[in-house]
Amino acid sequence: MNHQQIERMTPAPAPARIGQGTAVEQSRAAAEVQAAVVVAQQCPRDVQRAIAEMGQVCGNPRLAEKAFYSYPKGKTTVTGPSVFLARELARIWGNMQHGLIEMRRDDQYGESEMQAFAWDVEKNSRVSTTFIVPHKRDKRGGPEKLTELRDIYENNTNNGARRVRQAIFAVLPDWFVEDAIETCRRTLRDGGGVPLPMRIANAVARFETLGVTGEQLKTRVGRPSGRWTEHDVVELGILFQSIERREVTVEEAFPARQVTAAEITASTTAPQAATEPAAGHAPAAEWPQVAQPGSGAAR
């Protein structure tokens, strides 16, 4: 173990004294927690009211569009309920607190220590997780180091949002979350009563604003737009929202087609065979020039 590793493991010294502002804030936080518990016990949640409100809110197409995330991972697509839905369900369930705290920022080592939590005050059920967020952003060419304060803040927030989502769903009842997910998916499938052909046209138009062509959409779905189903439109809508929220980039969602070794070999050998005249024929210099596809010579 080298000197830097030993230094990093040594905890920072505690402050010699606590300022008046810090002492007041500690007392205020303790009183706020105690008051939240008392209020939650005096005003317990109405489960039936929460169920009814959940059905009404998740039946709104505007919320249902933001209720899921989607991103490619290898050859599969990962999808699930978003942090937006988690926060909305926590609000509806009531008597819950959740959040993200930056406990420590280390600019020397380029990392932040974060804590995400969710707390059902009424049931006194709390889930929290502490994790390290490197000040880096993943890119195709390798991780990029972040130095701007805004980039570091956004990177910490994006990484922390996933932990907050997990904490909230860990505290909420499973049946409540599952009912909300099914209601949101049913709302997306219905499409607000808009006919499927119009929804397909709208989906293509929305992706065109991101520079995504119809051919790229066809490749991702696996069939032309004329054969898309309601499920396909729903999945594309979820993907569009994920790109809008910067959870995934357009390049990651629609990767460039990889050229195989066989295609490279075929493209390099085919022109050579065409330039070698057969016995008794004129030299290649005397052959008529033929425009290659995509060369611009043929109009």
Backbone bond lengths (Angstrom), bond angles and torsions (degrees), N, CA, C in turn:
res aa  C-N    CA-C-N  psi(-1)  N-CA   C-N-CA  omega(-1)  CA-C   N-CA-C  phi
1 M - - - 1.472 - - 1.527 108.58 -
2 N 1.344 118.37 123.92 1.446 120.92 -176.49 1.526 110.90 -83.44
3 H 1.348 114.13 178.24 1.466 119.69 -175.68 1.519 111.80 -65.74
4 Q 1.352 116.96 -37.67 1.464 119.85 -179.22 1.517 111.65 -65.11
5 Q 1.349 116.96 -39.24 1.454 119.93 179.13 1.528 111.12 -65.67
6 I 1.342 117.57 -40.22 1.457 121.42 178.58 1.528 109.86 -64.50
7 E 1.349 115.85 -42.33 1.455 120.34 -179.93 1.524 110.70 -63.70
8 R 1.339 116.27 -37.46 1.455 119.71 -178.01 1.521 111.41 -69.64
9 M 1.329 117.89 -32.95 1.452 121.74 -179.18 1.531 112.10 -77.05
10 T 1.342 117.35 -18.84 1.457 120.11 -178.87 1.514 110.14 -74.95
11 P 1.323 119.18 123.70 1.468 120.32 -178.19 1.518 111.27 -66.63
12 A 1.320 115.92 149.62 1.452 121.25 178.74 1.534 109.16 -67.58
13 P 1.331 116.98 142.68 1.470 119.01 -179.29 1.511 111.62 -65.22
14 A 1.330 115.72 144.07 1.457 120.87 179.39 1.520 109.49 -72.06
15 P 1.320 118.39 149.68 1.463 120.18 178.83 1.522 111.26 -62.01
16 A 1.327 115.52 146.76 1.464 120.14 -176.76 1.521 111.66 -65.88
17 R 1.330 117.51 -31.49 1.457 120.38 179.08 1.525 109.13 -146.96
18 I 1.284 116.38 161.68 1.452 122.61 178.14 1.515 108.79 -105.13
19 G 1.314 116.36 126.63 1.448 120.81 -178.30 1.518 111.61 -69.75
20 Q 1.335 115.01 164.18 1.457 119.75 -178.97 1.527 111.39 -63.29
21 G 1.353 116.49 -39.36 1.457 120.02 179.13 1.515 112.01 -62.97
22 T 1.344 116.82 -39.98 1.460 120.62 178.90 1.522 111.31 -65.86
23 A 1.334 116.54 -42.17 1.470 120.48 179.55 1.527 110.73 -63.22
24 V 1.332 116.80 -41.24 1.460 120.36 178.74 1.517 110.84 -64.56
25 E 1.336 117.12 -40.98 1.458 120.88 -179.65 1.532 111.19 -66.03
26 Q 1.339 117.41 -39.00 1.465 120.69 177.37 1.528 111.29 -62.96
27 S 1.329 116.66 -43.23 1.467 120.49 179.12 1.528 110.42 -65.89
28 R 1.337 116.39 -40.51 1.462 119.79 -179.81 1.523 111.20 -64.80
29 A 1.356 117.07 -41.15 1.462 120.53 179.99 1.532 111.04 -64.14
30 A 1.338 116.45 -42.06 1.467 119.66 179.27 1.529 111.07 -63.98
31 A 1.335 116.70 -41.92 1.454 120.09 179.05 1.521 111.52 -67.11
32 E 1.327 117.03 -35.05 1.462 120.82 179.49 1.521 111.03 -66.72
33 V 1.322 117.24 -40.81 1.451 120.88 178.45 1.530 110.64 -64.34
34 Q 1.314 116.46 -45.02 1.456 120.27 -179.73 1.523 110.89 -63.29
35 A 1.321 116.64 -40.76 1.462 120.44 179.62 1.526 111.02 -65.96
36 A 1.345 117.36 -37.85 1.468 120.55 179.65 1.520 110.83 -63.32
37 V 1.321 117.29 -40.07 1.462 120.78 179.44 1.525 110.59 -65.86
38 V 1.325 116.89 -42.92 1.459 120.62 -179.09 1.522 111.01 -64.56
39 V 1.337 116.85 -45.02 1.461 120.98 -179.69 1.523 110.74 -64.05
40 A 1.333 117.66 -40.80 1.459 121.15 -179.27 1.525 111.40 -64.18
41 Q 1.333 116.67 -37.21 1.457 119.48 179.44 1.524 111.79 -73.64
42 Q 1.320 117.01 -31.51 1.461 120.89 179.50 1.529 111.59 -79.45
43 C 1.321 117.12 -26.90 1.471 121.93 -179.25 1.522 109.24 -125.35
44 P 1.324 118.94 72.57 1.468 120.78 -178.41 1.522 111.05 -65.30
45 R 1.312 115.23 155.82 1.463 120.66 -177.81 1.522 111.19 -70.01
46 D 1.311 114.83 151.05 1.458 122.85 174.81 1.527 106.92 -100.18
47 V 1.336 116.35 103.65 1.464 120.58 -174.10 1.528 111.27 -62.75
48 Q 1.322 117.68 -42.64 1.457 120.37 -179.58 1.532 111.41 -63.61
49 R 1.314 116.64 -38.68 1.457 119.82 176.48 1.523 110.69 -64.83
50 A 1.344 117.06 -40.18 1.460 121.11 179.02 1.529 111.21 -63.85
51 I 1.334 117.25 -39.99 1.470 120.83 178.64 1.519 110.60 -63.94
52 A 1.325 116.03 -43.87 1.463 119.74 -179.39 1.522 111.22 -64.72
53 E 1.317 117.46 -41.98 1.470 120.62 179.64 1.523 111.01 -68.00
54 M 1.339 116.40 -37.76 1.465 119.79 177.46 1.526 111.10 -60.40
55 G 1.345 117.00 -44.24 1.458 120.14 178.95 1.511 112.22 -62.78
56 Q 1.330 116.96 -37.75 1.457 120.94 -179.96 1.522 111.24 -70.53
57 V 1.324 116.43 -44.17 1.470 120.18 -177.54 1.523 111.41 -69.17
58 C 1.339 116.89 -44.99 1.463 120.20 -178.77 1.526 111.72 -71.45
59 G 1.317 118.07 -14.71 1.452 121.00 174.61 1.512 113.10 -81.63
60 N 1.333 116.81 -3.17 1.467 121.31 177.65 1.526 108.89 -83.77
61 P 1.350 119.03 122.46 1.471 120.76 -178.33 1.520 113.20 -59.70
62 R 1.340 117.74 -32.85 1.458 119.80 -178.65 1.521 111.44 -65.17
63 L 1.318 117.36 -38.34 1.463 119.75 177.09 1.521 110.89 -75.09
64 A 1.335 116.87 -41.14 1.462 120.13 -177.77 1.525 111.70 -60.06
65 E 1.345 117.82 -32.45 1.462 120.63 179.14 1.527 112.10 -64.99
66 K 1.333 116.79 -27.89 1.467 121.31 -178.34 1.528 112.39 -98.77
67 A 1.313 117.34 3.81 1.463 120.79 -170.67 1.519 113.54 -80.90
68 F 1.349 118.80 -9.15 1.463 120.60 -175.73 1.522 110.28 -134.92
69 Y 1.330 114.70 157.85 1.464 121.43 173.06 1.517 108.35 -120.92
70 S 1.314 116.19 161.55 1.462 121.19 179.67 1.519 108.67 -155.06
71 Y 1.343 116.49 134.61 1.464 120.54 175.13 1.528 108.75 -154.77
72 P 1.342 116.91 148.76 1.460 120.24 -179.65 1.528 111.33 -78.13
73 K 1.320 116.00 142.19 1.455 121.96 176.35 1.518 107.78 -139.55
74 G 1.335 115.22 103.41 1.455 119.24 -174.13 1.509 110.39 67.62
75 K 1.318 116.50 -125.88 1.461 121.52 178.85 1.523 112.68 -98.69
76 T 1.332 117.14 7.12 1.461 121.22 -179.72 1.531 109.91 -118.04
77 T 1.312 116.10 170.80 1.462 123.11 177.38 1.515 108.47 -119.55
78 V 1.325 116.20 125.40 1.458 121.99 179.83 1.523 108.53 -95.95
79 T 1.303 117.46 129.20 1.463 122.39 179.58 1.519 109.59 -140.15
80 G 1.328 115.87 155.19 1.455 120.18 -179.33 1.516 110.77 -179.73
81 P 1.326 117.94 178.42 1.464 121.44 178.99 1.523 111.10 -68.32
82 S 1.321 116.74 140.69 1.458 122.40 -173.92 1.529 111.06 -88.36
83 V 1.340 114.76 168.61 1.460 120.34 176.83 1.527 109.86 -67.17
84 F 1.320 118.07 -27.09 1.469 121.05 176.68 1.525 110.22 -61.63
85 L 1.338 117.00 -45.14 1.465 120.11 177.65 1.520 110.93 -66.53
86 A 1.337 117.34 -38.69 1.457 120.53 -179.57 1.531 111.13 -60.80
87 R 1.324 116.46 -45.42 1.465 119.34 179.93 1.525 111.91 -65.62
88 E 1.328 116.53 -37.26 1.461 119.81 179.93 1.530 110.59 -67.53
89 L 1.332 117.07 -39.98 1.462 119.93 178.70 1.532 111.04 -68.11
90 A 1.329 117.27 -35.50 1.463 119.89 176.69 1.533 110.60 -63.88
91 R 1.324 116.09 -39.40 1.472 119.51 177.81 1.526 110.76 -64.36
92 I 1.341 116.39 -42.89 1.465 120.27 -178.15 1.528 110.50 -68.32
93 W 1.319 117.96 -40.86 1.465 121.73 -178.13 1.518 111.08 -64.07
94 G 1.316 116.16 -37.14 1.458 120.86 174.12 1.516 114.04 83.76
95 N 1.348 115.07 160.61 1.468 122.93 179.44 1.529 111.48 52.93
96 M 1.331 116.56 42.00 1.460 121.75 179.18 1.523 110.26 -129.81
97 Q 1.305 115.14 145.73 1.458 122.43 174.19 1.526 107.93 -126.61
98 H 1.323 115.88 143.74 1.460 120.50 178.48 1.518 108.55 -154.67
99 G 1.311 116.51 158.51 1.456 118.23 -179.74 1.512 112.43 175.99
100 L 1.338 114.27 -177.88 1.457 123.55 -178.31 1.523 107.80 -133.77
101 I 1.324 116.45 129.93 1.462 122.00 -176.44 1.526 108.88 -124.41
102 E 1.331 116.00 131.41 1.465 120.25 170.80 1.526 107.38 -90.45
103 M 1.317 116.30 106.23 1.455 121.12 -174.18 1.520 112.20 -80.11
104 R 1.338 115.79 -34.00 1.466 119.37 -177.49 1.519 109.06 -157.94
105 R 1.334 115.86 140.36 1.465 120.85 174.52 1.523 108.68 -121.50
106 D 1.322 116.21 126.32 1.456 122.59 -178.59 1.527 107.92 -115.99
107 D 1.332 116.02 99.43 1.461 120.16 -179.58 1.527 111.84 -73.82
108 Q 1.327 116.86 -24.12 1.463 119.23 -179.72 1.526 110.94 -67.12
109 Y 1.330 116.59 -43.94 1.464 121.03 179.63 1.523 112.20 -96.41
110 G 1.332 117.29 -2.47 1.453 121.09 175.73 1.515 113.42 65.60
111 E 1.352 117.41 56.00 1.456 120.91 179.92 1.521 110.08 -157.03
112 S 1.333 115.40 159.51 1.460 122.02 176.18 1.518 109.23 -127.63
113 E 1.320 115.90 139.77 1.464 121.38 174.83 1.524 108.01 -96.10
114 M 1.334 116.32 119.58 1.455 122.35 -173.45 1.525 110.84 -118.30
115 Q 1.328 115.32 157.64 1.460 121.13 173.75 1.526 109.13 -136.27
116 A 1.326 116.20 127.37 1.460 122.93 174.95 1.527 107.84 -112.17
117 F 1.330 116.04 141.22 1.465 118.45 -176.90 1.519 110.19 -148.11
118 A 1.320 114.86 158.83 1.457 123.86 170.46 1.523 107.24 -143.53
119 W 1.335 116.87 137.30 1.458 120.93 -172.91 1.519 109.56 -139.23
120 D 1.328 116.11 118.40 1.452 122.22 170.87 1.528 106.48 -84.91
121 V 1.326 115.29 101.32 1.461 120.23 -172.74 1.520 111.01 -65.97
122 E 1.318 116.89 -36.59 1.463 120.02 -176.78 1.524 111.48 -67.70
123 K 1.329 117.07 -43.78 1.467 121.31 -179.07 1.526 112.57 -91.44
124 N 1.341 116.32 -5.06 1.465 122.46 -177.26 1.534 110.94 55.39
125 S 1.330 115.14 43.43 1.468 121.91 177.19 1.524 107.40 -108.60
126 R 1.320 116.69 118.98 1.467 121.34 -174.05 1.525 110.70 -130.04
127 V 1.319 115.61 136.47 1.460 122.74 176.00 1.522 107.81 -127.31
128 S 1.317 117.06 130.48 1.458 121.15 178.36 1.519 109.24 -142.86
129 T 1.311 115.72 153.25 1.455 120.95 177.91 1.522 108.54 -142.63
130 T 1.319 116.04 137.44 1.460 123.12 177.90 1.522 108.47 -110.39
131 F 1.324 117.10 133.48 1.456 120.97 -174.22 1.523 110.09 -149.59
132 I 1.317 115.26 162.58 1.464 123.21 -179.78 1.527 108.82 -105.74
133 V 1.320 116.48 131.73 1.460 122.10 177.11 1.531 108.44 -114.14
134 P 1.335 119.03 109.65 1.472 120.14 175.53 1.524 110.24 -65.76
135 H 1.329 115.84 145.70 1.458 120.77 177.50 1.532 108.88 -81.17
136 K 1.333 114.41 65.27 1.456 121.31 -178.75 1.523 108.78 -142.25
137 R 1.329 114.81 155.39 1.462 121.16 176.53 1.525 108.46 -125.58
138 D 1.332 116.07 128.10 1.454 120.28 -179.06 1.521 110.77 -69.90
139 K 1.331 114.98 135.10 1.461 121.70 175.34 1.514 108.22 -140.06
140 R 1.340 115.68 166.37 1.462 119.62 -176.38 1.525 111.74 -61.98
141 G 1.325 117.22 -37.16 1.456 119.81 -179.54 1.513 113.99 -81.45
142 G 1.329 118.30 -0.64 1.456 122.42 -177.52 1.520 110.19 126.35
143 P 1.330 117.68 166.62 1.466 120.61 -177.62 1.531 111.67 -64.76
144 E 1.333 114.93 142.15 1.468 121.89 179.20 1.522 108.80 -106.35
145 K 1.330 117.40 128.16 1.455 122.03 -179.50 1.523 109.65 -75.40
146 L 1.342 116.21 135.49 1.453 121.87 -179.48 1.524 109.54 -102.16
147 T 1.325 115.75 132.69 1.464 121.05 179.44 1.523 111.85 -123.87
148 E 1.332 118.16 -26.21 1.461 121.17 179.44 1.534 110.00 -72.53
149 L 1.330 116.24 138.79 1.466 120.70 -177.16 1.520 111.91 -61.24
150 R 1.324 117.34 -38.55 1.464 119.74 -179.69 1.522 110.86 -67.39
151 D 1.342 117.80 -40.26 1.465 120.38 178.10 1.520 111.23 -63.33
152 I 1.332 116.73 -40.30 1.464 120.61 178.64 1.527 110.52 -64.88
153 Y 1.329 115.97 -42.63 1.472 119.84 179.39 1.529 111.07 -62.15
154 E 1.333 117.32 -47.22 1.464 120.55 -179.43 1.523 111.01 -65.03
155 N 1.333 117.23 -37.59 1.462 120.19 178.59 1.527 110.64 -65.52
156 N 1.333 117.38 -42.27 1.464 120.81 177.68 1.526 111.36 -64.37
157 T 1.331 115.96 -40.74 1.468 119.91 -178.98 1.522 111.33 -66.57
158 N 1.328 117.09 -43.60 1.464 120.45 -179.48 1.518 111.58 -63.97
159 N 1.327 117.18 -42.20 1.461 120.19 178.41 1.529 111.09 -69.34
160 G 1.326 116.68 -36.81 1.453 119.72 -178.97 1.508 113.74 -73.17
161 A 1.340 117.23 -28.99 1.466 120.21 -178.11 1.516 111.10 -60.51
162 R 1.325 117.40 -36.89 1.471 120.14 179.26 1.522 111.11 -65.51
163 R 1.341 117.16 -37.93 1.462 119.73 178.90 1.525 111.49 -71.00
164 V 1.335 116.59 -36.81 1.461 119.48 176.74 1.522 109.93 -63.14
165 R 1.318 116.68 -42.34 1.467 120.92 178.04 1.523 110.62 -58.93
166 Q 1.314 117.38 -46.56 1.458 120.59 -179.78 1.524 111.43 -63.51
167 A 1.333 116.84 -38.85 1.464 120.12 -179.49 1.531 110.95 -66.25
168 I 1.334 116.89 -42.82 1.464 119.91 -179.92 1.518 110.80 -63.65
169 F 1.330 117.09 -46.12 1.461 119.92 -179.31 1.526 111.39 -67.18
170 A 1.323 117.40 -25.32 1.463 119.79 177.46 1.525 111.67 -72.79
171 V 1.327 117.27 -26.73 1.465 121.08 -178.63 1.528 111.30 -90.46
172 L 1.341 117.33 -38.45 1.458 120.25 -179.72 1.528 111.41 -66.52
173 P 1.326 119.41 150.57 1.468 121.18 175.79 1.527 110.72 -63.06
174 D 1.326 116.21 140.28 1.464 120.92 -177.73 1.528 111.36 -60.16
175 W 1.333 117.23 -42.60 1.464 119.87 -177.15 1.516 111.35 -63.94
176 F 1.329 117.50 -33.62 1.457 120.71 179.72 1.530 110.59 -67.71
177 V 1.332 116.04 -42.33 1.464 120.78 179.04 1.525 111.05 -67.14
178 E 1.345 116.67 -43.87 1.463 120.01 -178.92 1.527 111.68 -64.19
179 D 1.333 117.61 -39.95 1.465 120.35 177.41 1.525 110.84 -63.35
180 A 1.331 116.41 -39.26 1.462 120.25 179.28 1.529 111.18 -66.00
181 I 1.327 116.96 -41.83 1.465 120.52 179.38 1.516 110.72 -63.25
182 E 1.328 117.42 -44.45 1.457 120.46 -179.88 1.528 111.15 -65.25
183 T 1.322 117.77 -38.14 1.465 120.85 178.50 1.527 110.72 -65.08
184 C 1.319 117.01 -41.54 1.471 120.45 178.78 1.524 111.07 -65.14
185 R 1.325 117.66 -42.05 1.466 120.07 179.21 1.531 110.94 -66.15
186 R 1.308 117.09 -37.98 1.464 120.15 177.31 1.524 110.65 -64.76
187 T 1.328 116.53 -37.56 1.466 120.58 177.11 1.525 111.18 -64.89
188 L 1.339 116.82 -40.61 1.456 120.29 179.21 1.526 111.39 -67.67
189 R 1.337 116.84 -39.13 1.466 119.62 179.25 1.523 111.31 -65.52
190 D 1.321 116.93 -35.08 1.456 120.55 -179.96 1.525 111.38 -70.89
191 G 1.337 116.18 -33.10 1.459 120.42 176.39 1.510 114.38 66.34
192 G 1.317 118.90 22.79 1.453 121.06 179.30 1.513 113.41 67.39
193 G 1.345 117.53 22.42 1.453 120.60 179.59 1.518 114.11 82.38
194 V 1.351 118.19 3.96 1.467 121.30 179.31 1.524 109.09 -77.70
195 P 1.351 118.92 133.13 1.473 120.68 179.19 1.518 112.01 -58.16
196 L 1.343 115.65 148.79 1.459 120.53 -176.53 1.530 112.62 -59.30
197 P 1.338 121.78 -44.05 1.470 119.62 179.41 1.523 113.32 -58.27
198 M 1.322 116.86 -37.48 1.468 119.60 178.32 1.522 110.89 -69.97
199 R 1.329 117.35 -36.40 1.467 120.64 177.90 1.521 110.55 -66.34
200 I 1.329 117.05 -36.38 1.465 120.58 177.24 1.523 110.01 -65.36
201 A 1.334 116.71 -45.53 1.465 120.53 179.27 1.528 111.01 -62.03
202 N 1.327 116.78 -40.10 1.467 120.14 178.15 1.526 111.33 -65.07
203 A 1.350 116.82 -39.06 1.463 120.33 179.00 1.524 111.02 -63.67
204 V 1.330 116.98 -43.60 1.467 120.65 178.70 1.523 110.16 -63.25
205 A 1.328 117.06 -41.96 1.465 120.74 -179.47 1.528 111.40 -65.03
206 R 1.321 117.24 -38.23 1.469 120.27 179.72 1.525 111.13 -65.41
207 F 1.319 116.67 -41.31 1.464 119.07 -179.81 1.524 111.33 -71.77
208 E 1.328 117.77 -26.85 1.466 119.82 176.83 1.526 111.15 -63.53
209 T 1.325 117.44 -29.93 1.466 120.26 177.00 1.524 111.85 -66.51
210 L 1.335 117.17 -19.54 1.461 122.15 177.66 1.525 111.75 -96.62
211 G 1.339 116.60 1.77 1.455 120.05 -179.28 1.516 113.54 84.64
212 V 1.328 118.16 14.54 1.459 122.51 179.81 1.528 108.30 -92.42
213 T 1.316 116.81 126.82 1.457 121.41 -177.51 1.525 111.22 -86.29
214 G 1.335 114.42 165.32 1.457 119.49 176.93 1.511 112.12 -63.68
215 E 1.339 117.37 -31.82 1.464 120.51 178.41 1.522 110.94 -66.62
216 Q 1.338 117.76 -37.38 1.462 120.84 177.35 1.526 110.84 -66.34
217 L 1.326 116.70 -39.71 1.465 119.96 176.90 1.523 110.83 -64.76
218 K 1.316 116.28 -39.92 1.462 120.74 178.37 1.524 110.63 -61.78
219 T 1.338 116.68 -42.26 1.464 120.79 179.48 1.520 111.18 -64.73
220 R 1.337 116.48 -40.87 1.466 118.75 -177.67 1.524 111.76 -69.70
221 V 1.346 117.07 -44.48 1.464 120.28 -178.63 1.522 110.75 -72.71
222 G 1.339 116.81 -34.86 1.457 120.48 179.68 1.506 113.79 100.63
223 R 1.331 118.04 4.35 1.464 122.15 178.50 1.521 108.41 -162.34
224 P 1.344 118.00 159.16 1.460 120.89 -178.80 1.522 112.16 -64.92
225 S 1.331 115.45 161.56 1.471 120.75 -174.56 1.526 112.43 -61.81
226 G 1.336 117.98 -27.18 1.455 119.96 179.24 1.507 113.76 -66.24
227 R 1.332 117.13 -15.19 1.462 121.25 -178.99 1.528 111.94 -112.57
228 W 1.329 118.21 11.53 1.458 120.41 179.26 1.527 110.37 -70.13
229 T 1.321 114.66 147.70 1.458 121.73 177.45 1.530 109.94 -105.03
230 E 1.310 116.12 174.57 1.460 120.20 177.11 1.524 110.75 -60.54
231 H 1.333 116.37 -37.16 1.456 120.41 178.43 1.526 110.85 -62.12
232 D 1.325 117.75 -40.97 1.465 121.39 179.31 1.526 110.76 -62.24
233 V 1.329 116.50 -43.56 1.463 120.40 -179.92 1.526 110.71 -64.69
234 V 1.323 116.62 -39.75 1.461 120.35 178.32 1.522 110.61 -62.42
235 E 1.334 117.49 -46.24 1.464 120.83 -179.01 1.523 111.47 -64.42
236 L 1.326 117.52 -38.30 1.465 120.20 176.93 1.521 110.87 -66.46
237 G 1.321 116.85 -37.15 1.457 119.83 177.31 1.524 111.89 -64.06
238 I 1.327 116.88 -40.28 1.469 121.21 177.22 1.520 109.81 -63.76
239 L 1.342 116.97 -42.59 1.459 120.80 179.37 1.522 110.85 -63.73
240 F 1.326 117.46 -40.85 1.461 120.92 179.50 1.531 110.55 -60.77
241 Q 1.322 116.99 -43.79 1.458 120.26 179.04 1.528 111.41 -64.06
242 S 1.332 117.82 -36.23 1.461 121.07 178.49 1.528 110.77 -65.58
243 I 1.332 116.43 -38.31 1.467 119.72 176.82 1.525 109.88 -67.62
244 E 1.317 116.74 -41.20 1.461 120.20 179.03 1.523 111.15 -61.97
245 R 1.339 117.98 -36.19 1.467 121.64 -179.60 1.519 111.94 -85.29
246 R 1.334 117.57 3.62 1.470 123.62 178.56 1.524 112.43 64.17
247 E 1.317 116.55 25.95 1.458 119.72 174.00 1.524 110.63 -77.75
248 V 1.316 116.84 -22.73 1.460 122.80 178.19 1.525 107.29 -150.18
249 T 1.322 116.86 149.05 1.460 121.20 179.45 1.525 110.10 -93.28
250 V 1.329 115.62 164.16 1.470 120.37 177.79 1.524 109.95 -62.77
251 E 1.343 116.21 -38.21 1.475 119.76 -179.41 1.516 111.42 -65.08
252 E 1.328 117.43 -35.37 1.465 120.41 178.36 1.524 111.44 -73.65
253 A 1.330 116.76 -37.39 1.460 120.14 -178.94 1.520 112.15 -74.96
254 F 1.327 116.28 -31.37 1.465 120.82 -179.06 1.528 108.88 -129.94
255 P 1.341 116.75 73.74 1.470 119.68 -177.36 1.520 111.03 -65.93
256 A 1.332 114.60 151.23 1.464 119.96 177.93 1.521 109.96 -66.16
257 R 1.305 115.93 145.24 1.460 121.13 -178.97 1.525 110.02 -66.48
258 Q 1.331 116.40 130.31 1.457 122.43 -179.78 1.528 110.15 -83.43
259 V 1.334 116.38 128.02 1.457 121.79 178.59 1.526 108.86 -82.62
260 T 1.332 116.31 129.55 1.458 121.06 -178.07 1.521 110.52 -81.11
261 A 1.333 115.55 163.75 1.468 121.31 178.50 1.522 110.53 -64.56
262 A 1.330 117.47 -35.80 1.464 120.35 179.80 1.520 110.89 -64.08
263 E 1.364 116.59 -38.75 1.455 119.93 179.37 1.518 111.16 -67.97
264 I 1.334 116.74 -38.08 1.468 119.93 177.70 1.517 110.47 -64.58
265 T 1.342 115.81 -42.87 1.472 119.52 179.28 1.520 111.45 -63.41
266 A 1.340 116.03 -41.36 1.458 119.68 -179.48 1.521 111.60 -66.04
267 S 1.353 116.69 -38.54 1.457 119.76 -178.00 1.513 112.38 -71.58
268 T 1.341 117.62 -26.06 1.467 120.00 -179.41 1.517 112.58 -88.08
269 T 1.329 117.94 -27.36 1.471 120.27 -178.26 1.523 112.19 -88.88
270 A 1.320 118.45 -30.05 1.464 120.57 -176.63 1.520 113.03 -62.63
271 P 1.330 123.14 -46.25 1.452 121.67 179.03 1.523 112.83 -64.02
272 Q 1.346 117.56 -35.08 1.460 120.48 179.44 1.515 110.70 -63.85
273 A 1.320 117.42 -39.37 1.451 120.20 -179.88 1.514 110.67 -67.83
274 A 1.331 117.06 -31.86 1.458 119.92 -177.81 1.512 112.35 -76.63
275 T 1.340 118.22 -23.61 1.461 120.82 -177.43 1.518 112.25 -89.83
276 E 1.305 119.08 -4.76 1.457 121.87 179.11 1.525 108.64 -95.73
277 P 1.349 118.52 105.38 1.466 120.37 -177.71 1.505 111.65 -70.18
278 A 1.297 114.65 145.04 1.461 119.45 176.19 1.525 110.04 -70.42
279 A 1.307 115.61 162.97 1.459 120.87 -178.07 1.521 109.96 -60.41
280 G 1.351 116.40 133.25 1.450 121.89 177.99 1.512 113.54 86.71
281 H 1.353 119.54 3.12 1.444 122.05 179.90 1.524 110.10 -102.92
282 A 1.318 116.72 165.97 1.452 121.07 -179.52 1.516 110.18 -69.62
283 P 1.350 117.38 155.74 1.463 120.56 177.68 1.528 110.93 -60.89
284 A 1.314 114.74 162.29 1.463 119.32 -177.65 1.508 111.71 -63.25
285 A 1.343 118.72 -31.24 1.452 121.57 -179.03 1.518 111.50 -62.33
286 E 1.367 118.61 -25.43 1.445 121.49 -178.60 1.524 112.80 -93.78
287 W 1.318 118.26 -1.12 1.459 121.02 179.97 1.523 110.17 -73.37
288 P 1.322 117.94 149.08 1.483 118.92 175.24 1.520 110.43 -67.27
289 Q 1.347 115.94 142.18 1.462 121.26 -178.19 1.525 109.55 -77.73
290 V 1.345 116.56 129.15 1.457 122.98 -179.87 1.521 107.81 -111.88
291 A 1.325 116.98 128.38 1.480 121.24 -179.09 1.514 109.33 -70.29
292 Q 1.340 115.52 133.48 1.452 121.03 176.69 1.524 109.36 -80.64
293 P 1.331 117.65 145.75 1.466 120.16 178.18 1.513 111.70 -56.71
294 G 1.347 116.28 129.37 1.467 120.21 177.16 1.508 113.47 83.76
295 S 1.373 118.36 -0.68 1.444 120.13 -177.93 1.516 112.97 -79.53
296 G 1.330 116.85 -19.13 1.457 120.16 -179.75 1.514 112.14 91.66
297 A 1.347 119.09 -4.76 1.441 121.32 -178.52 1.528 111.09 -73.99
298 A 1.349 116.30 -35.50 1.454 119.68 -179.51 1.516 109.41 -93.04
299 R 1.299 118.55 136.45 1.474 122.49 -178.29 1.507 109.96 -124.91
